[in-house]
Structure formats: structure tokens, C-alpha cells
Amino acid sequence: MAGVMKLACLVLACMIVAGPMTANAALSCGTVNSNLAGCIGYLTRGAALTQGCCSGVTNLRNMARTTPDRQQACRCLQSAARAVGPGLNTGRAAGLPSACKVFIPYKISTTINCNTYVNLSL
């Protein structure tokens, strides 16, 4: 139950923080967060990687087709990672796409420059 509350708070915080950044992107932080909700246990508690998590990663990658969408997804991921704080396993977060066999040309991290690296084509 506590994990669900953390996720709900995280989604709300991301929506508030990133709302103004979505002007040119069709992809919202709510969409990003809902697609990755199945990954929370894997990223924070060391739970097993689930098919639901990987399906969300694949869906998100398929939705983020334009540069503004990829940049927005990146910003949403950064905000979510910061909101989780020290409970986030940064190694698992960085390796999540490859663990799900989904290619993206950058590592997920709180320090990546979303304006630079996500301009690369998928």
C-alpha cells in the first residue's frame, strides 16, 4: 500500500512540475509514469523485472517518436527519479531499456542533458 501511495504522489508531483514543459510535446508525464508504474518494484526494491514493466518501456519508446516527445519523456523520467530519491537503484534505472531489450541511444539518469542526447534518432 505504501508503494502505491508513493507512486501516486510521484505521478502528481511530476504532473505539477512538468506541466508547463509539455507545450510542444504530446507526451505527458502522466503517460510516462503510467507506462512505467510496473517498474517501481524493480527500480526501488530489487524485485524481479516483470513483463508489465517491459511492456510499458516498449510502449513509451514507441510513443516517443518526435524529438519534443523524447525530450519530454526524458524530463519526466528525471523528475520521477529525483522524486523517488535515494530509494532509486540508479544502475537498474540506467539499464532498464536494455534489460527489456528496448534500444534507446542514451542512459536514463538524473544528470543527462535531455536537450542534447535525446535528439538522436531511434
ZABA-790734 format. One record per residue (C-alpha): residue in three letters; x, y, z. Coordinates in steps of 0.5 Angstrom, whole numbers, plus 500, padded with zeros to 3 digits. Layout:
% residues N
AlaXYZ ...
END
This chain:
% residues 122
Met500500500 Ala506505502 Gly509504495 Val502505491 Met502512495 Lys509514493 Leu507512486 Ala501517487 Cys505522490 Leu511522485 Val506522479 Leu502528482 Ala509532483 Cys511530476 Met505533473 Ile505539477 Val513540476 Ala513538468 Gly506541466 Pro509548463 Met514544459 Thr509540455 Ala507546451 Asn511543445 Ala510535447 Ala504531446 Leu507526451 Ser505528458 Cys509526465 Gly502522467 Thr503518461 Val511517462 Asn509515469 Ser503510468 Asn507507463 Leu513506468 Ala509504474 Gly510497473 Cys517498474 Ile517501481 Gly519495485 Tyr525493480 Leu528500481 Thr527501488 Arg526494492 Gly530490487 Ala524486485 Ala524482479 Leu523485472 Thr516484470 Gln513483463 Gly509489465 Cys515494466 Cys518492460 Ser511493456 Gly511500459 Val518501457 Thr517499450 Asn510503450 Leu514509452 Arg519508447 Asn514507441 Met510514443 Ala516518444 Arg517519436 Thr519526436 Thr525530439 Pro520534443 Asp517528446 Arg523524447 Gln526531451 Gln519531455 Ala520524457 Cys527525459 Arg525531463 Cys519527466 Leu524521468 Gln529526471 Ser523529475 Ala521522477 Ala528519479 Arg529526483 Ala522525487 Val524518489 Gly531520491 Pro536515495 Gly531509494 Leu532509487 Asn537504484 Thr541508479 Gly544503476 Arg538499475 Ala534505472 Ala540507467 Gly540499465 Leu532499465 Pro531499457 Ser537494455 Ala534490461 Cys527490457 Lys531489450 Val529496448 Phe534501445 Ile535508446 Pro541512445 Tyr542514452 Lys542512459 Ile537514464 Ser540518469 Thr538525473 Thr544528470 Ile543527463 Asn542533458 Cys535532455 Asn536537450 Thr542534447 Tyr542527448 Val535525446 Asn536529439 Leu539522437 Ser534518432 Leu532512435 
END
